[in-house]
Amino acid sequence: MLDWSFIGNTIIKCAGGIPETFLLVLVSLLISTPFAFLMALVNLHPQRLLSKVLSVYISFVRSLPLILIIFLIYHALPVWIVGIGNLLGKEINIYDMSDMVYGYVVFTFVSIPILSEVFRAGLLAIPKSQEEAAKSIGMTGFQAVIYIILPQVIKKQLPVLCTFTTNLIKMTSLAFCMSIREITGEARVAAADSIRYIECYLVIFFMYLVICVLVEQIFKHFERATC
């Protein structure tokens, strides 16, 4: 039988991890979005060397499971950095870095190539005449991209951005691998203390469901507002 009093206490405990979850998502999106858009602009010219290098990065992220990327950045990268520091005769104390910083690095690293492909698809959907019309009224190429092209790309790609954002929220459930006490991390602690795994996973099932539905509704509101 389910222990409803334990479920109530677990909901309160897991709710304490919601700020960490949203911080991971929001900070990662804020950092990755401008870099992703720049990558998309570069990848519009696939014959360039930089575009070929970036395509390797995109393939790298696509090919590896997220949990493996987490282990590489959270466990292996600090060892490599300390080792390089020792070779250079410098002491680098990277282990004092907050676990949340590692979380931002991981989810930003994963988000940039995915978002860049979203933006690239949006850019390809914008007629060249839009940029030419902007330049004909005296705008620079940069102004045309920022004020004319970018708003249209975001408008066209809102459904895809919604899907990516909800996926990113779900991806943060692996942040417990970096000792981050987000929603899943709090649930795992409660489950380990009580051995009531079914109740704990039911709680986070409904919490992620509610959060993702709310995010979808927010994006739908913006879609209607931009129509």
C-alpha positions as CSV (number, residue, x, y, z in Angstrom):
1,M,0.0,0.0,0.0
2,L,1.1,3.5,-0.7
3,D,2.0,5.7,2.3
4,W,0.2,8.9,1.6
5,S,1.7,10.8,4.5
6,F,5.1,9.9,3.2
7,I,4.1,11.0,-0.3
8,G,3.0,14.4,1.1
9,N,6.3,14.8,2.9
10,T,8.2,13.8,-0.2
11,I,6.3,16.4,-2.3
12,I,7.4,19.1,0.1
13,K,11.0,17.8,0.1
14,C,11.2,17.5,-3.7
15,A,9.7,21.0,-4.1
16,G,12.8,22.2,-2.4
17,G,14.7,21.0,-5.5
18,I,12.6,23.0,-8.0
19,P,14.7,26.2,-7.7
20,E,17.8,24.2,-8.7
21,T,16.0,22.6,-11.6
22,F,14.8,26.0,-12.9
23,L,18.2,27.6,-12.4
24,L,19.9,24.8,-14.4
25,V,17.5,25.3,-17.2
26,L,17.4,29.1,-17.3
27,V,21.1,29.7,-16.9
28,S,21.9,27.1,-19.5
29,L,19.4,28.6,-22.0
30,L,20.6,32.2,-21.3
31,I,24.2,31.2,-22.0
32,S,23.7,28.8,-24.8
33,T,21.2,30.8,-26.9
34,P,23.6,33.5,-28.2
35,F,26.4,31.0,-28.9
36,A,23.9,28.7,-30.6
37,F,22.6,31.5,-32.9
38,L,26.2,32.4,-33.8
39,M,26.9,28.8,-34.6
40,A,23.8,28.6,-36.8
41,L,25.0,31.7,-38.7
42,V,28.4,30.0,-39.3
43,N,26.8,26.7,-40.3
44,L,24.8,28.4,-43.1
45,H,28.2,28.3,-45.0
46,P,29.2,24.6,-44.6
47,Q,32.2,25.0,-46.9
48,R,34.0,27.1,-44.3
49,L,36.6,25.4,-42.0
50,L,35.0,26.7,-38.8
51,S,31.6,25.3,-39.9
52,K,33.3,21.9,-40.4
53,V,34.8,22.1,-36.9
54,L,31.5,23.0,-35.4
55,S,29.8,20.1,-37.2
56,V,32.2,17.8,-35.3
57,Y,31.1,19.3,-32.0
58,I,27.4,18.8,-33.0
59,S,28.0,15.2,-34.0
60,F,29.9,14.6,-30.7
61,V,27.0,15.8,-28.5
62,R,24.5,13.9,-30.6
63,S,26.4,10.7,-30.4
64,L,27.1,10.5,-26.7
65,P,24.6,9.7,-23.9
66,L,24.0,12.7,-21.6
67,I,25.2,10.7,-18.5
68,L,28.5,10.0,-20.2
69,I,29.0,13.7,-21.0
70,I,28.2,14.4,-17.3
71,F,30.9,11.9,-16.1
72,L,33.4,13.3,-18.6
73,I,32.9,16.9,-17.4
74,Y,32.2,16.3,-13.7
75,H,34.8,13.6,-13.0
76,A,37.4,13.5,-15.8
77,L,37.7,17.2,-16.8
78,P,38.9,18.3,-13.3
79,V,41.5,15.6,-13.2
80,W,42.8,16.7,-16.6
81,I,42.9,20.4,-15.6
82,V,44.7,19.6,-12.4
83,G,47.2,17.4,-14.3
84,I,47.9,20.1,-16.9
85,G,48.3,22.6,-14.1
86,N,50.9,20.3,-12.4
87,L,52.8,20.0,-15.7
88,L,52.9,23.8,-16.0
89,G,54.0,24.1,-12.3
90,K,50.7,25.8,-11.3
91,E,48.4,24.7,-8.6
92,I,44.8,24.7,-9.8
93,N,42.2,24.0,-7.1
94,I,39.2,23.3,-9.3
95,Y,37.6,20.9,-6.7
96,D,36.3,23.9,-4.7
97,M,34.0,24.8,-7.6
98,S,30.3,24.6,-6.9
99,D,28.4,21.5,-8.2
100,M,25.9,23.9,-9.8
101,V,28.7,25.4,-11.9
102,Y,29.4,22.0,-13.3
103,G,25.7,21.6,-14.0
104,Y,25.6,24.9,-15.9
105,V,28.7,23.8,-17.9
106,V,27.2,20.4,-18.8
107,F,23.7,21.6,-19.8
108,T,25.1,24.6,-21.7
109,F,27.6,22.3,-23.5
110,V,24.7,20.0,-24.5
111,S,22.3,22.8,-25.4
112,I,24.4,24.8,-27.7
113,P,24.6,22.3,-30.6
114,I,20.9,21.4,-30.4
115,L,19.8,25.0,-30.3
116,S,22.1,25.8,-33.2
117,E,20.4,23.3,-35.4
118,V,17.0,24.7,-34.4
119,F,18.1,28.2,-35.3
120,R,19.8,27.1,-38.5
121,A,16.5,25.5,-39.6
122,G,14.7,28.7,-38.8
123,L,17.3,30.8,-40.7
124,L,16.9,28.6,-43.8
125,A,13.1,29.2,-43.7
126,I,13.6,33.0,-43.9
127,P,13.7,34.4,-47.5
128,K,16.9,36.1,-48.5
129,S,14.7,39.1,-49.6
130,Q,14.2,39.9,-45.9
131,E,17.8,40.7,-45.4
132,E,18.1,42.5,-48.7
133,A,15.1,44.7,-47.9
134,A,16.6,45.6,-44.5
135,K,19.9,46.6,-46.1
136,S,18.0,48.6,-48.7
137,I,16.7,50.9,-46.0
138,G,20.1,51.5,-44.6
139,M,20.5,48.7,-42.0
140,T,23.8,46.9,-41.6
141,G,24.0,43.2,-41.8
142,F,24.2,42.9,-38.0
143,Q,21.1,45.2,-37.6
144,A,19.2,43.1,-40.2
145,V,20.0,39.9,-38.3
146,I,19.1,41.3,-34.9
147,Y,16.0,43.3,-35.7
148,I,14.5,41.6,-38.7
149,I,15.8,38.0,-39.0
150,L,16.1,36.9,-35.4
151,P,12.5,37.8,-34.3
152,Q,11.1,35.8,-37.3
153,V,13.3,32.8,-36.5
154,I,12.2,32.7,-32.9
155,K,8.5,33.1,-34.0
156,K,8.8,30.2,-36.5
157,Q,10.7,27.9,-34.1
158,L,8.7,28.5,-31.0
159,P,7.1,24.9,-31.1
160,V,10.6,23.4,-31.5
161,L,12.0,25.6,-28.7
162,C,9.2,24.5,-26.5
163,T,10.0,20.8,-27.1
164,F,13.7,21.5,-26.4
165,T,13.0,23.4,-23.2
166,T,10.8,20.6,-21.8
167,N,13.4,18.1,-22.8
168,L,16.1,20.1,-21.0
169,I,13.9,20.2,-17.9
170,K,13.8,16.4,-18.1
171,M,17.5,16.2,-18.7
172,T,18.2,18.0,-15.5
173,S,16.9,14.8,-13.7
174,L,20.5,13.5,-14.2
175,A,22.0,16.4,-12.3
176,F,22.0,14.2,-9.2
177,C,25.0,12.5,-10.8
178,M,26.8,15.8,-10.0
179,S,25.6,15.8,-6.4
180,I,23.0,18.5,-7.2
181,R,19.9,18.4,-5.1
182,E,17.3,19.1,-7.7
183,I,13.9,17.4,-7.9
184,T,15.3,13.9,-8.7
185,G,18.2,14.3,-6.3
186,E,15.9,15.1,-3.4
187,A,13.6,12.2,-4.3
188,R,16.6,9.8,-4.4
189,V,17.7,11.0,-0.9
190,A,14.2,10.5,0.4
191,A,14.0,7.0,-1.2
192,A,17.3,5.9,0.2
193,D,16.3,7.0,3.7
194,S,12.9,5.3,3.6
195,I,13.3,2.5,1.0
196,R,10.0,3.7,-0.4
197,Y,11.1,4.1,-4.0
198,I,7.7,3.7,-5.6
199,E,6.2,6.6,-3.7
200,C,9.3,8.8,-4.5
201,Y,9.2,8.1,-8.2
202,L,5.5,8.7,-8.4
203,V,6.0,12.1,-6.8
204,I,8.7,13.1,-9.3
205,F,6.6,11.6,-12.1
206,F,3.8,14.0,-11.4
207,M,6.1,17.0,-10.6
208,Y,7.8,16.8,-13.9
209,L,4.5,16.3,-15.7
210,V,3.0,19.4,-14.1
211,I,6.1,21.5,-14.7
212,C,6.4,20.5,-18.4
213,V,2.7,21.0,-19.0
214,L,2.9,24.5,-17.5
215,V,6.0,25.3,-19.7
216,E,4.0,24.1,-22.8
217,Q,1.1,26.4,-21.9
218,I,3.5,29.4,-21.5
219,F,4.9,28.7,-25.0
220,K,1.4,28.3,-26.4
221,H,0.5,31.7,-25.0
222,F,3.5,33.2,-26.7
223,E,2.6,31.5,-30.0
224,R,-0.9,32.9,-29.8
225,A,0.5,36.4,-28.9
226,T,2.8,36.4,-31.9
227,C,0.1,35.2,-34.4
